[in-house]
Amino acid sequence: MNQVPLTPDRHGQLRRRVGPLFFLADQPLVPLSVAEAARAAIDLPLAFSRDAQGGLRLVAILGRSAGENVHIGPQGGWLGGYVPTVVRCHPFSLRMNGEQALVVVDESSDWLSPTEGEPLFTPEGGFGGELERLVALMKAQLPTPVRDRPVLDAIDASGVLESWPELGEGLLRVSAPRLEALDDASVLALRRAGGLPLAYAQLLSAPCLRRMENLTKLKRRLGERQERTAARESFVLDDPDAGMLVFD
């Protein structure tokens, strides 16, 4: 990955074309923001992990072991369910400089093209329509320290987290007994910080682990079907508010 600041001088002639998600094929975890947790919890198991500084972060589990992502099909399509914002906005992201957000782009991505897709910039050097939409989405839903850190710190400080041994080292989940045992003052503090809905979202997402077994079987069937036919199906990445499904 080669992320650099996005500028019209350097990237003015480029376009974005949505393509296969092979860049995610070996990633079992992707970051989530607090803002998208409630929707993501319907389809994806959520967990917490530690960043390099020891701070808490929210992640979606896409595979049960290192190098596995059961959501990516043999042709690079998303096999169903909520598509995290970091995936929908590829190859763009935000780099925080204090409270200022700088748009960066992965120049190594094959979703960038000089001839195909939506132009990144207008002839005048402003964001193109599609890029403007993605930037608005990133600002609203990408994980950002200013918006997410107070919520995650409150959950961390509450003492409700425990290790998740079934998923290996490093992942944490909310302990229902610990959450129930909080006194009224602790529950109120967690609610005021916005951590209570996130704690419940993580708890309610845990059964989604069973869906991953079904996705593994689906991925195997799709691979067998692909071996039987040379025809490549179209790749579609729909807007999350219009079904949130990507098929291959």
N, C-alpha and C positions, 0 to 999 in steps of 0.2 A: 504494500500500500504506500502510495506516495502522495500524501495530502499537502496541498499548498493553498495559499489564499486565492480565491477566485477573483479574477480581474478581467475587464473587457480587453485590455491590451494583450494579455496572455491567452485568453480563452474566447475571445470575441467571435472566432470563426467556427467554434465547436457547437455540436448539437447533442441532445440526450435522446438515446433510443433505449427503451426498456428491453432487457434481454434476459437470458437464463440466470439463475441464481447460484451458479456453480461456485462463486466466491464464498458462499455460506455453507457449502456441502460438508465441511469438516468442523464446523463450529457448533458445539452442543449448547452454547449459551449466547444470548444477545441482551444488551442492556435495554431496560424499559424505563420510562419516566413514570412518576407518580400519577401524572395526568391521564395516562392510558391504562393504568393498572386494572381498573374496574372492567373495562371492555376486554382487555387481554385475558383476564381470569376466566372468562366464559369458555375459551378454547385452549389456553396454554397454561401449564403449571408454572407458577411463579415461585421464586426463591430469593434469598438474600445472599450476598457474598461480600468479601472485603476487597477494597482496592489496595493499591500499593502503599497507601498511607494509613491503612487500617480502618478507613471509613466504610460505612455500610453503603451498598449499592443494590438496586433492584434488577433482577434478571429474569428472562423467560427461558425455560428449559426446552430445548429443541431435540435433545438426544440424551441418553442415559449414560453414555461413556465418552471418553475423549475421542475426537475425530469422527463423531457420529452426529448426523442431523437427519432425523427421519422425516422432516417436513419438506425436504428437497427431493423431487422425483428424478427419475433417470434422464429426463430431458431438461432438467433445471427449473421446473415449475414448482410453485408452492402448492402443497397437497391439500390445503383447505384450512379454514379458520382464520383468526385474526392475524394480520401481517404487521409486525412491529414497525414503528415509525422509522427506525434506523434502516430498515430494509426498504420501505417505500420511498425513502428519500435518496437512496444510493444513486450516484457516487458522491453526494454532498453531505456535509455535516457542519456543525457549528464549533468554533473554537472560542472559548471564553477568555476575554482579557478584562479582568475585573468584572464589571456588570455589562460590558459591551460584548456583543456576539459577532464574530467574524465568520463569514461563509468560506468554507474550505472545500476543495474537490480532490478526489483521488484520481490523479492523472493517469494511473495505470489501468483504470477501469475500461473494459471493452463496451461499456454503455455510452462512451463518448465517441462521436464520429464527426468528421468534417462534412459529411454529405447526407446522413440519414437522421431522422428524428426531429425533435423540436429545438429551434435555435435557443441557445442560452441567453443571448443578448439581442436587443433591438439594434437597428442601424445607428441609433443615437448613443448607444452604450449603456442603456438601462436594462434591467432584468427583463427577459422575455416572459410571456404570459405563464408558461408552465413553470419556469424557474421561480417566478414571483409566488406562485401557488405553493411550491415546495418550501420556499423560505418561510412563508407564513406558517406552514404546517410544522416545520422544524422549530420555529420560535414558540409555538403553542405546545408541542408534544415531545420534543427531544429531551432526554435527561439533561438538566442544567443544575449546577450547584446552587444558584441563588434560589431557585424554586423548590428543588427536591431535598436539599441538605437538611433544612429544619425538620422536615417530616421524618426522614430516615434517622436523624440523630435522636428524635423523640422515641422512635421505636427501639433503637439501640439502648437508650437510657432506661427504658421501661423494664428491661429484664425479661421480656416475654419470648426471646429467641432461644432456640436450641439447635444443635447440630442435626443434620438430616443424613444419618448413616447409610440409608439405602441408596443414596445418590453420590456417595463418595465424599472425600474430604473437601472442606471449604464451603459447602452450601449450608445455609441456615433456613429454618422455617419458624413460624409462630407456633408456640406450644399452647394449645387450647386450655389446658389446666392452668398454666401460668397466667394467661390472659384473664381467665375467670377469677383467679385469686387476687387480682389487683384491687387495692382499696379504692374507695370512691374518688379520693383526691388524685390518685395516679391515673384512673380512667379519665377523669376530667382533663388532666394535663395532656394526656395522649390525644383526646378528642380535639382540644383547642389547637394543638399543633398539626392536626390533620392526619395523625397516624392511625387512628382507630379504624377508619374505612379501609386503609391499606392493609392493616393487620387482618381484617375479616376477608378482604379480597384474596390475600395469600392463602388463608385457610380454605376458602371455598374453591380455590383453583387446584388443590391437591389431587382430586379425583381425575383431573385431566391427564394424569400420568397413564391411566389405562388407555386413553385414546392413542397414545404413542405406539402401543402394541398393534392397534388396528392400522395405523399409518405404516408401520414396518411391513405388515402383510400387503397393504395396498402398493407400497413401493416395489415389493417383490413381484407382484402381479403385473404392474406397469412395465417393469424391466423385462419380464417374459414376453409381454405383448410387443414391446419394442424390438425384441429379437426376431419376432415373427413378421414384422413389417418394416419396410425401409422408409415409409412415409413419416415425415416429421409434422407433428401437430403444431398449431400456432401457440405462441406464448402470450398470455394475457395477464396483466397486473391491473386489476380493477381498483377504483377508488374505494377506500375502506368503508365509506358510508353507503356504498352501492353493492353490498354483498360480501365484501372482504374476502373474496375467494380468488385464488390463482390456481389454474389447472394446467397440467401438461399431459 
